Structure formats: C-alpha cells, structure tokens
Amino acid sequence: MTRRTATIRRTTRETDIALRLNVDGKGRCRIETGIGFMDHMLELFGRHALVDLDIRARGDRQVDDHHTVEDIGLVLGTALDRALGERRGVRRYGWCVLPMDDALALVGMDLGGRPYFVYRLRENVRPIRNFDTGLVEEFLRAFVVQSRMNLHVLQLDGREPHHVFECIFKAVARALRMAVEPAPRERRRVPSSKGVI
C-alpha cells in the first residue's frame, strides 16, 4: 500500500487552515485552532484513529467559532479523501459502540464514496464553557461531505456534555481506524462490486 498522506492549505476571507494527515500514523497530533475544546476533541480523534494530524487554524472568531469549526471539517475531509485515493485494499466499513462514563455512542461508517450523514443526539446538550456544541454537527457534516463517506452517529446515553462529545469523537475515530485498515483478502482491489468508488 502506498503512503496515505495529504497536506492541505485552505485560505478564505473567513479562515486560514493548514493541515497535514498521515492515515498510517501513530496518533501523534499538533493541533492549534484557537478553540480549546476543538483542540481537545481533534487530539482525541487522532489518537484513537491512529492517524497523525498537524492542524493550524485561524478564523474570524470575533464573529463566532462557526466558520473555523466547519472549515476544519472541510479540510480534514478533503485530506482524508486525497490520502485514501481510490481506496484500494481497505476494509471500507467501520463501526464502534463506545462508552465514556455516563455516555454511550454508536457509530457506523462506510468509505464507499457516497456522502450521507445521520446525527442523532438524545437531547439538546448544553454548551461547554463558551463552545456551542451544535457546531460538532457542522464539523462532522463538512468532514463527511468532503471525505465522501457515509456516517451515522447515534448517542445512546449520556447527560454530561463533555462525556457525550468525547464519546462521539472517540467512536468516530475508532470506526475510521477500522475502515481504513488494510484488508488482506482485498489486497489492491477497490472494495466495491462496481469496481470503483
């Protein structure tokens, strides 16, 4: 399998994001988004997906965090799509049921090239300090579209917001880790009956 890496720089009037991704990493991360909660979640994501991530993001945070959070999702998704290329020899599907104290999340993922996103929380979860937790949905949607994946995220339990979102990020990471693993019986084949993703 060739090296599965990507380097992306995306600059707009709202954000400036530089990102390096190594799908076959060791979970090493250097994250600087200016948003403490996102830094924490992205570090957890990298560690549990076993991908190396280097993200530097600046945005119009004097407006709010929305543009920065969403654009990080766009850039991360683009990087994953490029790093995986034709997606030859990968397992393609990944899933995880993950507990985090009172929280429990179920995640299913398909790297089959058709973006689709289902996101169901049990209730509206309150903000964490000054972070609008509704932005997690925007981040994941952008990530899904640009990476061309199908992702279902279901919160099965949990009331403490930090636990709920940590649980979700870890479960998405573990599902991705499974989906990008080499599939020995597929070898260099594209994992689709169509022959292309």
N, C-alpha and C positions, 0 to 999 in steps of 0.2 A: 504494500500500500504506500502511495506517495505521501509526502509530508502534507498534513492537513492544517495549513496555517493561512491566515489572512491579515492584512493590515489595511485599515480604512481611515480616511480623514474626510469628515463632512463638515463644511462650514456654510452657515446661512446667516441671515441678519439676526437670528434668534439664538443660535448655538454654534459652538465650535467644539467638535468632538474628534479625538484621535483614539483609535482602538487597535490593539494587536491581540490576536487569538491564536492559540495553539490547541487544537482539539485533542491531541495526544500528549497533553502536558501532565503535570503532577499536582495541579491545583494551586499553583503559585499566582498570586494576584497583587497588582498595584493599582488601586482604584482611587481616583480623586475627582469627584463630581461636584463638590461643594455642598452636597446634600448628605449629611451624616448617615441617615437611615438607608439611603440607596447604596452608599459605600459598603455598609454592613451587609445588606442583602446580596449585593454583587460578589462580595468576598465569599459569602456562604455558597453562592451559586457556583463559583469557580472551584472552590474546594470540593464540593460534593459531586460536581460533574467531572472532576479531574481534568479540567481544562485550565490552561494558563491564560490569564487575562491581564492586559495593561490598558486601562481606560483613563483618559484625561478629558474632562468635560467642563466647559464654561458656557453659561447661558444667561439669558435675561431674567435672572432670579429676582430682580426688583419688581418684575411683573408678577410672577409666581414660579413654581417649580415645574409646571406642566410641560413647557417646551423642552426643557432639559431632560426630564424623565422619559418622555415619549421618544425623543430623538436618540437617546441612548439605546432604547429598544430597537429603533430602526437600524442603527449602526451595528449593534450586536447581531441582529438577524441577518443583515447583509453579509457580515463577516462569516457567520456560520454557513450560509448558503455558498459563498465562494470557497470556503475551506473544504466543504464536502464535495464540491464539483458535481460529477454525475452520480454520486452516492453509491458507487460500485463497492460491493463487498461488505456493506454494513448490514446490521440486523434490521434496520428501518423502524421497527416498533420498540417502544419503551413504555414502562408503566411503573408506578410506585404508590404504595399506601404507606404514608409516613406519619408517625406520631411525634408530637413535640409538647410534652407536658399535657395540658388540657386539650390541645388542638390535634386534629387528625385530618389529613388531606389525601385525596385520591387524584392521581394524575395519570392520564393516558396520552401517548404521543405517537404520531405517525410522520415520518420524514418523507412521505410519498409525493411531495411536490404540490399538493392542493391545500392552500391555506384555509383553515377553518378554526374558529375559536369559540369554546364554550367556557364560561366563567361563572360559577355559582357559589356565592357565599351564603351562609345560613342566615345572616342578618347584617344590617349596616354596621360596620365596625368603626368605632370612633377613631379620630386622628391619634397619631403617635407624636407627642410633643407638637411641633408645628408642621408635621408632614401629613398631607392629605392622602390617606390610604386608598382613596379612589384612583389615584394615579398608578397604582400597581396594575390595575386592569388595562390602562392605556399603554403602559410599558409592555405588558405581555402581548397585547393585540399587535402592536408595532413589530415586536420580535417575531410573532407568528407569521405575519404577512410577508416580511422581508426574508425570513428563512424558509418560506414555503412549507410550513408544517401544519399538521392538524393537532390541536392541543385542547384537551379537556381538563379543566381544573375544578374540582369539587371540594368544598370544605364540608367535612362530615361532622366535625365537632370543634369546640373551642370558643372561649369568650375573651380571653386576654389577647388584645390586638397584636402585640409583638409576637406572641407564640403562633398566632394564626398565620401571619405573613412569613415568619421564619419557616414554618412548616411548609407553606406553599413553595417558597423559593427552593428549599432543600428537595422537595418532591419533584419539582420540575427538573432540577439538576440531576437527580438520580435517574429519572426517566430518560433524560438526554444521554447520560452516560451509557445506559443500556442500548439506546437506539443507534448510537454512533459506533458501538463496538464492532470490530471485525467479525464477520460471520464466516467461519472456516468453510462451510459447505457451499457458500455463495461465491467464495473467492473473488474473482474480478467481475462477477455478473452484477447487473443492476437488479435490485430486489423488487422486480415488478413483472407481471405477466405481459405487460406491454413492451418490455424491453428498454424502456426509457422512463425517467422520472422528470 
